[in-house]
């Protein structure tokens, strides 16, 4: 079970960094990470990192699809994580 928690933490740190990298690239007016990739990374168990990044970096907070989808993904990710953690012993 420690493996599930470790993978979850590492992936969320990666997604957090991905949002941060995109914000950095936006400020430098360079090529950015696509919104599709940010959303997909959040969908696949990275929403916690995504929502923290949105708040800390103030990034993508004006975009309705991010304001709606990322919190929905947090709920979805929590349900999946709960199932994996509790029922796959």
C-alpha positions in Angstrom: 0.0 0.0 0.0 2.9 2.3 0.5 3.6 2.1 -3.2 0.1 3.5 -4.1 0.7 6.5 -1.7 4.2 7.0 -3.1 3.1 7.0 -6.7 0.2 9.3 -5.9 2.5 11.8 -4.2 5.1 11.7 -6.9 2.5 12.1 -9.7 0.9 15.1 -7.9 4.2 16.7 -7.3 4.9 16.3 -11.1 1.5 17.8 -12.0 2.1 20.7 -9.6 5.5 21.3 -11.3 3.9 21.0 -14.7 1.4 23.8 -13.9 4.3 25.9 -12.5 6.4 25.3 -15.6 3.5 26.4 -17.8 3.1 29.6 -15.7 6.8 30.3 -16.0 6.7 29.7 -19.7 3.6 32.0 -20.0 5.5 34.8 -18.2 8.5 34.4 -20.6 6.1 34.3 -23.6 7.5 31.0 -24.7 5.9 27.7 -25.9 3.6 26.4 -23.3 2.2 23.1 -22.0 -1.1 22.5 -23.8 -4.3 22.9 -21.8 -5.3 19.4 -22.9 -2.1 17.9 -21.3 -2.7 19.9 -18.0 -6.3 18.6 -17.8 -5.3 15.0 -18.7 -2.5 15.0 -16.1 -5.0 16.2 -13.5 -7.6 13.7 -14.6 -5.3 10.8 -14.1 -4.8 11.2 -10.3 -3.0 14.5 -10.5 -5.9 16.9 -9.5 -4.6 17.6 -6.0 -1.3 18.9 -7.4 -3.2 20.8 -10.1 -5.5 22.5 -7.7 -2.6 23.5 -5.4 -0.7 24.8 -8.4 -3.7 26.8 -9.6 -4.0 28.5 -6.1 -0.3 29.0 -5.4 0.7 30.1 -9.0 -2.6 31.8 -9.7 -2.6 30.0 -12.9 -5.6 29.0 -15.1 -7.9 30.3 -12.4 -9.8 32.5 -14.9 -10.5 29.6 -17.3 -13.9 28.1 -16.6 -13.0 24.6 -17.7 -10.1 24.6 -15.2 -12.3 26.1 -12.4 -14.9 23.4 -13.0 -13.0 20.3 -14.1 -10.1 20.4 -11.6 -12.3 20.3 -8.5 -14.5 17.6 -10.1 -11.3 15.6 -10.7 -10.2 16.0 -7.1 -13.4 14.3 -6.1 -13.0 11.6 -8.7 -9.3 11.1 -7.8 -10.2 10.8 -4.1 -12.8 8.1 -4.8 -10.3 6.1 -7.0 -7.5 6.5 -4.5 -9.8 5.4 -1.6 -10.8 2.3 -3.5 -7.2 1.4 -4.5 -5.9 2.0 -1.0 -8.7 0.1 0.9 -9.7 -2.7 -1.4 -6.5 -3.8 -3.1 -4.7 -5.1 -0.1 
